[in-house]
Amino acid sequence: MGLFGPDHSSEIAGLRMQVSQLEQRVEQLAQLIGAPPVPRDAQLDEVFNLKQSGQQIAAIKRLRELRPGLGLAEAKAIVDRM
């Protein structure tokens, strides 16, 4: 038992492994259909932080830098949903 309750570290490690496997499958499927690669979490966090700080245009520009071939309207729609 941890300081603030039960220790869930092994459960969290298992969930992280499952997420990693799912991410790999999604990446494989994206390659099969020719979709552009998905930016890594840290990069999406950067886009999210830009939007949250009121810099929506900068967030859209950054997202388009991370995902070459992404149209302006598509990038705006993604940022709007963040």
C-alpha positions in Angstrom: 0.0 0.0 0.0 1.3 3.4 -0.9 1.3 6.6 1.1 -2.1 7.7 -0.1 -3.7 4.4 -0.8 -3.1 1.2 -2.8 -0.1 1.1 -5.2 -1.4 0.9 -8.7 2.0 1.1 -10.4 1.7 -2.4 -11.9 -1.8 -1.6 -13.3 -0.5 1.6 -14.7 2.4 -0.1 -16.4 0.1 -2.6 -18.0 -2.2 0.1 -19.3 0.8 2.0 -20.7 1.8 -1.1 -22.5 -1.7 -1.5 -24.0 -1.7 2.1 -25.1 1.7 1.6 -26.7 0.4 -1.4 -28.6 -2.7 0.4 -29.8 -0.6 3.3 -31.0 1.6 1.0 -33.0 -1.5 -0.6 -34.6 -3.0 2.8 -35.4 0.3 3.8 -37.0 0.4 0.6 -39.1 -3.2 1.2 -40.2 -2.4 4.8 -41.1 0.5 3.7 -43.2 -1.7 1.2 -45.0 -4.2 3.9 -46.0 -1.6 6.5 -46.7 -2.5 8.8 -43.9 0.1 11.3 -42.7 2.0 10.3 -39.5 0.5 11.4 -36.2 2.6 13.8 -34.2 4.0 12.6 -31.0 2.3 13.6 -27.7 4.9 16.2 -26.8 4.3 17.9 -30.1 0.5 17.8 -29.7 0.9 19.2 -26.2 2.8 22.2 -27.8 -0.1 22.8 -30.1 -2.6 22.4 -27.3 -0.7 24.8 -25.1 -0.6 27.4 -27.9 -4.4 27.2 -28.3 -5.0 27.4 -24.5 -2.9 30.5 -24.3 -5.0 32.2 -26.9 -2.6 31.7 -29.8 -5.0 29.8 -32.1 -3.3 30.9 -35.4 0.1 29.8 -34.0 -1.4 26.5 -32.9 -2.8 25.9 -36.4 0.6 26.8 -38.0 2.5 24.5 -35.7 0.1 21.6 -36.3 0.6 22.1 -40.1 4.3 22.0 -39.6 4.0 18.8 -37.7 1.7 17.2 -40.3 2.8 18.1 -43.8 0.0 17.9 -46.2 -2.6 18.8 -43.7 -4.9 21.5 -45.1 -5.7 24.8 -43.4 -9.3 23.9 -42.9 -8.5 20.5 -41.5 -5.8 21.9 -39.1 -8.3 24.6 -37.9 -10.9 22.0 -37.3 -8.5 19.9 -35.2 -7.3 22.9 -33.2 -10.9 24.0 -32.6 -11.7 20.6 -31.1 -8.8 20.8 -28.7 
